Amino acid sequence: MPTAPTPLSSYVESWTPEPVTDRDPLSPGPTAALSAVLNLPDPAAEAGDALPPLWHWLHFLAWPTQRELGADGHPLHGHFLPPVPHRRRMWAGGRCEITEPLRLGEPAERVSSLASVTAKQGRSGEMLFVTERREFRRHGRTCLVEEQDIVYRSGGSAGAQHPTALDASTLPQAEDPWQLPLRPDPALLFRFSALTANAHRIHYDTPYCRDEEGYPGLVVHGPLLALLMLELTRRQAPDRQVRELSYRLRRPVFAGEGIVACGTPSGDRADLRIASHREQRHATAEVTFV
């Protein structure tokens, strides 16, 4: 009689990592680089300017040694990586509250802590939901508080259904008043991986994507989709400061697919999404302005 798998919750019963503090000078270089990746005519911000929402993801980066990476490109070990065997990781979403924006060229510190760990049973088996909380401080004041929700499972691919062929011919049609089209290609994904210190092979290794993960092609980064949605507010409402935002990543987008970031403003808030021919909501976000 086969042995029942060990519950994932049992691996993290005594897992209580301590908070970690990191510092970063917030150099303007990464912002200029991402601006070039997004085909902006000028950097989105320069020294002394407010950092656009979520662009802090270009900072406070960790670069483990090559021998510390697993077969999938993710680190084998990490302070906030749960001790789960054959760990597979998926970024599910997050939230962010901005009291005052970080500014380029003004050093800041980040205090990261474990907010919660919850085991749930899904269609593909047991999953572990880990929420990491990050507080960003400048001159001793908390400017920004962020939570990221990461889902972990143990074992092989979940067997999710993905398209066998991708439509790269045209962009989807949308009626939302705010729209920003993009066709992410392998070069864009490679450059974004470099800017965010992301070595996960699903973003640059096509044979690995197909043979090991069951995807039809390279996977577009979830953070890139979130940043693209927030680009709508930066471009369409440049004089309005984002106070709060939340986002959820629902269905993957693959390299070569035409997508459109769509937005609908309403009073002091806006609803955002990423659409393709296949899905109306690959990712969604809600933004509240000051």
C-alpha positions in Angstrom: 0.0 0.0 0.0 1.5 3.4 -1.0 2.7 5.7 1.7 0.7 8.9 2.1 2.8 12.0 1.3 4.0 14.1 4.2 1.9 17.2 4.6 3.7 20.3 3.6 2.7 22.0 6.9 4.8 19.6 8.8 8.0 20.9 7.2 7.3 24.4 8.4 5.9 23.9 11.9 9.1 25.2 13.5 10.2 27.4 10.6 10.4 31.0 12.0 13.1 33.0 10.1 14.1 36.2 11.8 13.6 39.6 10.1 16.4 40.7 7.8 17.5 44.3 7.1 19.1 45.3 3.7 20.2 48.7 2.4 20.4 50.1 -1.0 21.7 53.4 -2.4 18.8 53.5 -4.9 21.1 54.3 -7.8 19.4 55.8 -10.9 21.0 53.2 -13.2 18.4 50.4 -12.9 15.5 52.8 -13.6 17.2 54.1 -16.7 17.8 50.5 -17.8 14.1 49.5 -17.3 13.0 52.6 -19.1 15.1 51.5 -22.1 13.6 48.0 -22.0 10.1 49.6 -22.0 11.1 51.8 -25.0 10.6 55.1 -23.0 12.3 58.1 -24.7 13.8 59.2 -21.3 14.3 57.6 -17.9 11.0 57.3 -15.9 12.9 59.0 -13.0 16.3 60.5 -12.3 18.2 61.3 -9.2 16.0 63.1 -6.6 12.8 62.0 -8.4 10.2 59.7 -6.8 10.6 56.1 -7.8 7.5 54.9 -9.8 5.3 52.4 -7.9 6.8 48.9 -7.8 10.1 50.0 -9.4 11.8 49.3 -6.1 11.9 45.7 -7.4 15.0 46.8 -9.3 16.8 47.3 -6.0 17.8 45.4 -2.9 18.7 42.4 -5.2 20.4 39.2 -4.0 23.0 37.5 -6.2 23.7 34.0 -4.9 26.8 32.2 -6.2 26.2 29.9 -9.1 26.7 26.7 -7.0 23.8 27.9 -4.8 21.3 27.6 -7.7 19.0 24.6 -8.2 18.3 22.9 -11.5 15.5 25.3 -12.2 17.7 28.4 -11.7 16.1 29.3 -8.4 18.3 29.4 -5.2 18.5 26.1 -3.4 18.4 27.8 -0.1 17.3 31.2 1.2 16.2 32.9 4.4 12.6 33.1 3.4 12.4 29.9 1.3 10.4 27.3 3.2 12.2 24.0 3.9 9.9 22.0 1.5 11.4 19.1 -0.6 11.4 19.4 -4.4 10.2 22.9 -4.0 8.4 24.6 -6.9 7.5 28.3 -6.6 4.8 30.6 -8.1 4.3 34.3 -7.4 0.6 34.8 -6.7 0.3 38.5 -6.0 0.8 41.1 -3.5 -0.2 44.5 -1.9 1.6 47.8 -1.4 0.9 50.9 0.7 2.9 54.0 -0.2 3.0 56.7 2.5 5.7 58.6 0.6 7.6 57.3 -2.4 11.2 56.3 -2.3 13.5 58.7 -4.2 16.4 57.8 -6.5 19.8 58.7 -5.0 18.5 58.7 -1.5 19.6 55.5 0.4 16.9 53.4 2.0 16.7 50.3 4.0 14.3 47.3 3.7 13.2 45.2 6.7 11.9 41.8 5.5 9.9 39.5 7.7 7.7 36.4 7.5 4.1 37.5 7.8 2.2 34.2 7.5 2.5 30.6 6.3 -0.7 28.7 5.3 -1.2 25.2 3.8 -4.1 24.7 1.5 -5.4 21.9 -0.6 -5.8 22.8 -4.3 -6.8 20.9 -7.5 -3.2 20.0 -8.1 -2.5 18.9 -4.5 -1.3 20.6 -1.4 0.1 24.1 -1.6 1.9 26.3 0.9 1.1 30.0 0.8 3.9 32.2 2.2 3.5 35.9 2.7 6.6 38.0 3.1 6.3 41.5 4.5 8.7 44.3 3.6 9.0 47.7 5.2 11.0 50.3 3.3 12.5 53.2 5.4 14.2 56.4 4.4 15.7 58.8 7.0 14.2 56.6 9.7 10.6 56.9 8.4 8.6 54.1 7.0 7.7 55.1 3.4 6.4 52.0 1.9 5.0 48.7 3.2 4.7 45.7 0.8 3.4 42.1 1.1 4.2 39.4 -1.5 2.2 36.2 -1.7 4.3 33.2 -2.9 2.8 29.7 -3.5 5.0 26.6 -3.1 4.3 23.0 -3.9 6.4 19.9 -3.8 7.1 17.5 -6.7 6.6 17.7 -10.4 4.5 19.9 -12.7 0.9 20.5 -11.6 -0.3 19.4 -15.0 -2.1 22.7 -15.7 -3.6 23.1 -19.2 -1.7 25.4 -21.4 -2.2 26.2 -25.1 -0.2 24.2 -27.6 0.0 27.0 -30.1 0.3 30.8 -29.5 -1.3 33.6 -31.5 1.4 36.1 -32.3 -0.4 37.7 -35.2 -2.4 40.5 -33.8 -3.0 42.4 -30.5 -6.3 41.8 -28.6 -9.0 44.4 -28.9 -10.2 46.2 -25.8 -12.5 49.1 -25.0 -10.9 50.3 -21.7 -10.0 54.0 -21.8 -6.4 53.3 -20.7 -4.5 50.9 -23.0 -0.8 50.0 -23.4 0.1 47.2 -25.8 3.2 45.0 -25.6 4.6 42.0 -27.4 7.2 40.6 -25.0 9.9 38.7 -26.9 12.8 36.6 -25.6 15.2 39.5 -25.7 12.9 41.6 -23.5 12.5 38.7 -21.0 16.3 38.2 -20.9 16.9 41.8 -20.1 14.2 41.9 -17.4 15.6 38.8 -15.8 19.0 40.5 -15.6 17.5 43.7 -14.1 15.8 41.7 -11.4 18.5 39.1 -10.7 16.0 36.4 -11.8 17.7 33.2 -12.9 14.5 31.1 -13.2 14.9 29.1 -16.4 11.3 29.4 -17.5 12.1 33.0 -18.7 15.0 32.1 -21.0 15.4 28.4 -21.6 12.7 27.2 -24.0 13.6 23.4 -24.0 13.4 23.5 -20.2 10.0 25.3 -20.3 8.6 22.6 -22.6 10.2 19.5 -21.3 10.3 20.1 -17.6 7.5 22.6 -16.9 5.0 21.7 -19.6 4.8 25.3 -21.0 4.5 26.0 -24.7 7.2 28.7 -24.6 9.0 31.1 -22.4 7.0 32.5 -19.6 6.6 36.3 -19.1 7.6 37.4 -15.6 4.7 38.0 -13.3 6.5 41.2 -11.9 6.7 42.5 -15.5 3.0 42.1 -15.9 2.4 44.0 -12.7 4.8 46.8 -13.7 3.1 47.0 -17.0 -0.3 47.5 -15.4 1.2 50.3 -13.1 2.7 51.9 -16.2 -0.9 52.9 -17.1 -1.3 55.0 -14.0 2.2 56.6 -14.5 1.5 57.5 -18.1 -2.3 58.3 -17.9 -2.4 60.0 -14.5 1.1 61.4 -14.0 0.0 64.0 -11.5 -1.8 61.5 -9.2 0.2 59.7 -6.5 -0.6 56.0 -5.9 -1.5 55.5 -2.2 -2.4 51.8 -2.3 -2.3 49.0 -4.8 -2.9 45.3 -5.0 -2.4 42.8 -7.8 -3.1 39.2 -8.6 -1.4 37.0 -11.2 -3.9 34.5 -12.6 -2.8 33.0 -15.9 0.7 32.9 -17.5 1.6 34.9 -20.6 4.1 33.5 -23.0 6.8 35.1 -25.1 5.6 36.3 -28.5 2.0 36.8 -27.5 0.4 40.2 -28.0 -1.0 41.6 -24.8 -2.6 44.8 -23.7 -2.5 46.4 -20.3 -6.0 47.9 -19.8 -7.2 50.3 -17.2 -10.5 52.0 -16.2 -10.3 55.0 -13.8 -13.2 55.7 -11.4 -12.8 58.6 -8.9 -9.9 58.0 -6.6 -9.2 54.5 -7.9 -8.5 52.5 -11.1 -9.0 48.9 -12.1 -6.3 47.4 -14.2 -5.8 44.1 -16.1 -3.6 42.3 -18.7 -5.5 40.9 -21.6 -4.7 38.6 -24.6 -6.6 36.7 -27.2 -6.7 33.8 -24.8 -7.6 35.5 -21.5 -9.3 38.7 -20.5 -7.5 38.7 -17.1 -4.0 37.2 -17.1 -3.4 39.6 -14.2 -5.5 42.2 -12.4 -4.7 45.1 -10.1 -6.5 47.8 -8.1 -5.0 51.2 -7.5 -6.1 53.9 -5.0 -4.8 57.4 -5.5 -4.1 60.0 -2.8 
